[in-house]
């Protein structure tokens, strides 16, 4: 059984240093802790996320890896589609909207999805390049 009265203040978890217990509670009423990341940002993280190692920074590490083409995110930058993809192109899928089929183009950056709908595959390929250039600047250099 987990220790419910843990005092994590002053402890280090990856890039995070716990400052104090937060007034905020999680969705399941769990304690949250105010933490300072090595980059200087403040963030609140639950006890479970800290102890399990699920959260080890404010998110700057993930963003830096994508910007630098880090190994963890290298697969996002290529054109090889996932096995579940039906269109044959990465970041492009089919969706039915208002009774007609359209191409949905989406890229993900910083835990947010950016997408657009178009009518033809040619438009989808152009839209994909536009979204990639906007949200993954210089991605072609990292391939």
N, C-alpha and C positions, 0 to 999 in steps of 0.2 A: 504494500500500500504506500502511495507517495506521501512524502512529508509535506503537509499542507501549510506548515508554519516556517517555510524556508525564508531566510533573509539573504537575498542575492546581492544586496548593496555592496559595491566595491569589487565584485567579481567580474572576470573577463570571459567573454564568449566570442571567440573569433575576433572581429574588429570592434565589437561592442563592449563598453564598460558600463555596468549597471550603476546608476546614480542613486535612485530611490524608488520606492513603491509608488506607482501612479494612482491617482484617484479613479482612473478609468478601469472598467471591468470588461472582460471579453464576453462573447455571445453566450457562453455557458457559465457566466459569473466567475470566471477564473481571474486571478490577479494579473495585472499588467505592470511592467516595470519601465521606468523612464531610463533610457540608455543613451549614451553619447558614442557615436561612431568615430573611428579613427579619422575620418574625413571632416569631423566637426559637427555633423548634423545630429539633431536629437530625434529619437524615435521611441515609440512605446511597443513593447513586445511581451507576450504572455510567458508565464513561467515554463509551460510545456515547450514552447518554441525554443526558449533558451536552453533548457536542459537536454532536449533531444538533438540540438544542433541544427534544427530546421532553419533557424534564422541566425545568421552570424554577422550581418551588416545591415546598414540602412537601405541597401539596394545599389549602392554605388559600384560594388564589385561586379555585379551582373551587367550593369550599363557599361562599365569600362571594358569588360570582356567582349561585349558585342561591338563596341567602337573599335577595339584593337583587333577584332577578328579572332578572339580567344578560341582555343580548341573546343570549349564547351558549346559555343554558338556557331562554330564553323558550318555545321550542317544546315543552319538557317539560310546561309548565304548562297548555297549552290542551287542548281536548277533541277536536281534529281527529285522527282515527286515522291511523296510517301506512298507506300504500297496500297493504302486505302483510297488514293486519289483516282477519280474516274475520268478526269479531263486529260490526263497525261502531262500536266504542267503544274509545277509547284506554285502555291499561293493562289491557285485558281480553282474554283469549284462551281457546280451548277446548283441553282436554287429556283424554286417555283414561287413567283410572286404575282399576285393578281391574275392567276390563271395561266401565266405564260412562263416559260423557262428562260432564265437569264444567267449570265456568268457573274459570279461574285469573286472579286479580287480583294485579298486581305493580306496585310503584313502586320507583324506584332513587334512593338518596341516599348520597352520599359513597362511591361505588363499591361499595355493598352493595345487594343486591336484597331487598326485603321483600315477601312474597306470602302469599296465602291461597287456599284452594279452597272453592268454594261450588256449590250444586246448580242455582240458577236465575239468570237474568239480573238479576232485581230484587235478589236478594241480592248479586250481583256489583257492581251500581251502588252499593249502600249500603256494601259493603266497600271499594270504591275511594275513596269520600269519606272513610271512616274512616282509611284508610292515608294519603291525601293530607294530611289535617289533622294526623296524627301526625308525618309525616316532612317535610312542606312547610308549616309553620305560616304562616298568612296568605297562602297562595298565591292565594286568590280576589281579594285586593286588587291583585295584580300582573298580572291578566289584562287 
